[in-house]
């Protein structure tokens, strides 16, 4: 787009930062715009990104906004260059991407959604295409490889298969061990309890074992106590309100009558 080519370098650097989800943490979602899949994001995530410490470390960008209002003003400067545009999100059926529609009135608002019309630097696409072609040619020409290289690939593939087989063996052994310990030492012991958890490779094997304990639940006694305390506070509040709105006692002769202030008057 011509608008994107005319964008100042400092605004283009902001767009690159926002498009890189690994640095900016701007989560990209997939939508359907005129029958084409397209990424979009929520304005609040972009506003949080320009106010984050990661933005402060960037070079070649405008100074970091000091408030949300300044952040909104900065992101509004990007709108005319059509790197992303404000869209309206519709309802989708099932797991299909939600339909998107571009809104004529364009401005940046934290609670609105914006569709990406910028895919980042194209050199990554070119490098990926060249690499894919190189891999395909190497596979086709495998019989012409030197014997040493073919042996290296063979041993590497055997090593990968061995690691996969070891993983399945650990999974089977831990399941058998768990079933035995459920009978012998209830509630049972898991070897490598985080093996299938959403953690890193090293963390999957830490700790080495752990009891299969159910998650702790709040006791009914504590819950009832909290409810009683809340009811007590509520009754005290009602009593104070009743006292505040009650009519004042008649004053002795010769003294002015005093009327207690109502809740509304206190608020005023």
SVG drawing of the C-alpha trace seen along z (x, -y; Angstrom):
<svg xmlns="http://www.w3.org/2000/svg" viewBox="-40 -29 72 82">
<polyline fill="none" stroke="black" stroke-width="0.4" points="0.0,0.0 1.1,-3.5 0.1,-4.8 2.5,-2.3 5.4,-3.4 4.9,-7.0 4.9,-6.1 7.7,-7.8 10.4,-5.3 9.7,-5.8 6.0,-4.8 7.1,-1.8 9.3,-0.7 6.3,-0.8 4.3,1.3 7.1,3.9 7.3,4.0 3.5,4.6 3.5,7.2 6.2,9.2 4.1,11.0 7.2,12.4 8.4,9.0 5.2,7.0 2.9,9.7 0.1,8.4 -1.9,11.6 -3.0,12.1 -6.3,13.8 -7.6,15.2 -10.6,13.7 -12.4,13.8 -12.4,10.6 -14.2,10.9 -13.6,14.6 -9.9,14.3 -8.2,15.3 -6.5,12.3 -5.0,11.6 -6.5,9.1 -5.9,7.9 -7.6,5.9 -6.7,2.3 -6.1,2.8 -3.2,5.2 -1.5,2.7 -1.9,-0.1 -0.4,2.1 2.5,2.9 3.5,-0.8 3.3,-1.4 5.5,1.7 9.2,1.8 9.9,3.6 8.9,0.5 11.1,-1.7 14.1,0.4 13.4,-0.2 15.5,-2.6 14.3,-4.7 10.7,-5.1 9.0,-8.1 9.4,-8.6 7.4,-6.2 3.9,-7.6 3.6,-8.7 -0.1,-7.8 -2.8,-5.9 -4.1,-9.1 -0.7,-9.7 -0.5,-6.1 -3.9,-6.3 -2.7,-9.5 0.5,-7.8 -1.4,-4.8 -3.9,-7.1 -1.0,-8.5 -0.5,-5.1 -4.1,-4.7 -3.8,-6.9 -1.0,-4.6 -3.3,-1.6 -1.0,0.8 -4.0,1.9 -7.6,0.8 -10.6,0.8 -13.0,3.6 -16.3,4.9 -16.3,8.5 -19.3,10.6 -20.5,14.0 -19.1,17.3 -20.6,20.7 -18.5,23.5 -14.7,23.3 -14.7,21.1 -12.9,17.7 -15.1,14.8 -16.2,12.6 -14.7,9.1 -16.0,5.9 -14.0,2.7 -15.6,-0.3 -15.7,-3.5 -14.9,-5.7 -11.2,-5.0 -9.7,-5.8 -7.9,-4.0 -9.9,-2.9 -8.7,-0.4 -11.9,1.6 -12.1,2.0 -10.6,4.6 -8.1,4.0 -7.2,6.1 -3.5,6.4 -2.7,5.3 1.0,5.6 2.8,8.9 6.3,7.8 9.5,7.8 9.3,10.0 12.9,11.2 11.8,13.8 9.4,15.2 12.0,15.3 14.5,17.1 11.9,19.6 11.1,20.3 14.7,20.7 15.3,23.0 12.3,25.2 13.6,25.6 17.1,26.5 15.7,29.2 13.6,30.7 16.6,30.8 18.8,32.3 16.2,35.0 16.0,35.8 19.7,36.0 20.2,38.2 21.6,41.2 24.4,38.9 25.5,37.9 28.9,39.1 28.8,42.2 29.9,40.3 27.0,37.9 24.5,40.6 25.8,42.5 25.5,39.3 21.9,38.8 21.2,42.5 22.7,42.2 20.9,38.9 17.5,40.4 18.2,43.5 19.0,41.2 15.7,39.3 13.7,42.5 15.5,43.6 14.5,40.5 10.9,40.9 10.9,44.5 12.4,43.5 9.7,41.0 7.0,43.6 8.8,46.1 8.9,43.5 5.1,42.8 4.3,46.5 6.5,47.2 5.1,44.2 1.6,45.4 2.3,49.0 4.1,47.6 1.2,45.3 -1.3,48.2 0.8,50.3 1.2,47.4 -2.5,46.7 -3.0,50.2 0.0,50.4 0.4,46.8 -2.7,44.8 -3.3,42.1 -0.5,43.2 2.8,41.7 3.5,40.2 7.0,40.4 7.8,37.1 4.4,35.6 4.9,32.7 5.8,34.9 2.7,33.9 2.3,30.4 2.6,27.2 6.2,26.4 9.7,26.5 11.7,29.6 13.8,29.5 10.8,28.6 9.0,31.7 11.3,33.9 11.3,31.8 10.4,33.1 11.3,36.7 8.1,38.0 5.2,36.7 2.0,37.9 -1.2,37.8 -3.0,35.4 -6.3,33.8 -6.5,30.0 -7.4,28.4 -11.0,27.4 -12.3,24.7 -14.0,26.1 -17.7,25.4 -17.0,24.2 -14.8,21.4 -17.3,20.5 -20.1,20.4 -18.0,18.3 -17.3,15.8 -21.0,15.6 -21.9,15.0 -19.4,12.3 -20.7,10.7 -24.3,10.9 -23.2,9.4 -21.6,6.4 -24.7,6.0 -26.9,5.9 -24.7,3.4 -24.8,1.2 -28.6,1.4 -28.8,0.5 -26.5,-2.5 -28.7,-3.6 -31.8,-3.2 -30.3,-5.2 -29.3,-7.9 -32.7,-8.3 -34.6,-8.0 -36.4,-11.2 -34.6,-13.2 -35.9,-13.2 -37.7,-16.3 -35.4,-18.8 -35.9,-20.4 -37.7,-23.7 -35.6,-26.7 -33.1,-24.6 -33.2,-24.1 -34.2,-20.7 -31.3,-18.5 -32.1,-16.2 -29.6,-13.5 -28.2,-13.7 -29.5,-11.2 -27.2,-9.1 -28.0,-11.3 -26.9,-14.4 -23.7,-12.7 -22.9,-11.8 -23.5,-15.4"/>
</svg>
